[in-house]
Amino acid sequence: MTEIQRLLLIYYVVTNVATFLTFGIDKWKAKRSKQRIREAALLVLAVLGGSFGAWMGMQVFHHKTMHKKFKYGIPAFIIVHLVIIGYLFFI
């Protein structure tokens, strides 16, 4: 594994953990009628590499599962990120 691949792997892991936790925090805030995290911010985290963490957050916390932009957008982002990862690590 090259240095750039190692750094990208660390980036993806950190981004996905942060996105997962952000979905959990937003669900916690929703239950307590606190000020929420904007949907745009959740989507940006997914686009920037946290798509798998977003999907896991949706499943574990049952959060944003009925919103079409999350229901269909997050799986689309996962596919894009898998293609990018496949290209960077296996070609």
KOLRO-259561 format. One line per 5 residues: number of its first residue (from 1); their letters; for each residue x, z, y negated of C-alpha. Coordinates in steps of 0.001 Angstrom, whole numbers, plus 500000, padded with zeros to 6 digits. Example, Ala and Ser with C-alpha at 12.3 -4.5 7.8 and 13.67 -1.06 7.14 Angstrom:
# KOLRO-259561
1 = as = 512300/507800/504500; 513670/507140/501060
END
This chain:
# KOLRO-259561
1 = mteiq = 500000/500000/500000; 501401/499016/496635; 501497/501331/493641; 498697/499408/491885; 496508/499625/495003
6 = rllli = 497117/503359/495229; 496168/503807/491566; 493027/501697/492006; 492031/503748/495038; 492466/506969/493056
11 = yyvvt = 490460/505436/490190; 487568/504493/492519; 487510/507912/494166; 487540/509809/490858; 484956/507490/489291
16 = nvatf = 482598/507792/492250; 482871/511583/492430; 482248/511831/488673; 479249/509480/488909; 477785/511409/491843
21 = ltfgi = 478124/514684/489947; 476619/513119/486803; 473529/512069/488761; 473257/515623/490094; 473582/517115/486616
26 = dkwka = 470939/514754/485249; 468544/515698/488056; 469202/519375/487366; 468474/518791/483664; 465294/516855/484521
31 = krskq = 463947/519762/486556; 464598/522187/483713; 463346/519998/480849; 466807/519914/479269; 468297/517063/477250
36 = rirea = 468962/514273/479733; 471854/511910/480313; 470911/508431/479120; 470077/505857/481769; 472524/503490/480080
41 = allvl = 475327/506021/480612; 474443/506361/484303; 474464/502584/484698; 477773/502222/482838; 479379/504727/485204
46 = avlgg = 478124/502650/488128; 479401/499400/486615; 482819/500898/485892; 483384/501608/489572; 481063/504476/490434
51 = sfgaw = 478382/502427/492174; 478772/504134/495552; 478690/507570/493883; 475558/506488/492012; 473892/505372/495236
56 = mgmqv = 474861/508621/496964; 473533/510592/493973; 470260/508708/494170; 469919/509537/497863; 471116/513141/497839
61 = fhhkt = 469352/514242/494649; 466339/511887/495022; 467031/510760/491484; 466168/507415/489846; 465107/505982/493206
66 = mhkkf = 461952/504335/491852; 463477/502811/488701; 463965/499097/489379; 467213/498836/487426; 468685/501540/489655
71 = kygip = 466893/500584/492868; 468220/497007/492709; 471102/497270/490240; 473148/499908/492033; 473212/498000/495370
76 = afiiv = 474197/494856/493439; 477065/496758/491795; 478147/498032/495226; 478370/494465/496514; 480405/493389/493476
81 = hlvii = 482771/496333/493891; 483186/495677/497617; 484165/492089/496819; 486660/493279/494195; 488125/495897/496534
86 = gylff = 488291/493389/499378; 490111/490926/497174; 492582/493469/495783; 493362/495177/499072; 493079/492481/501705
91 = i = 494133/489222/500079
END
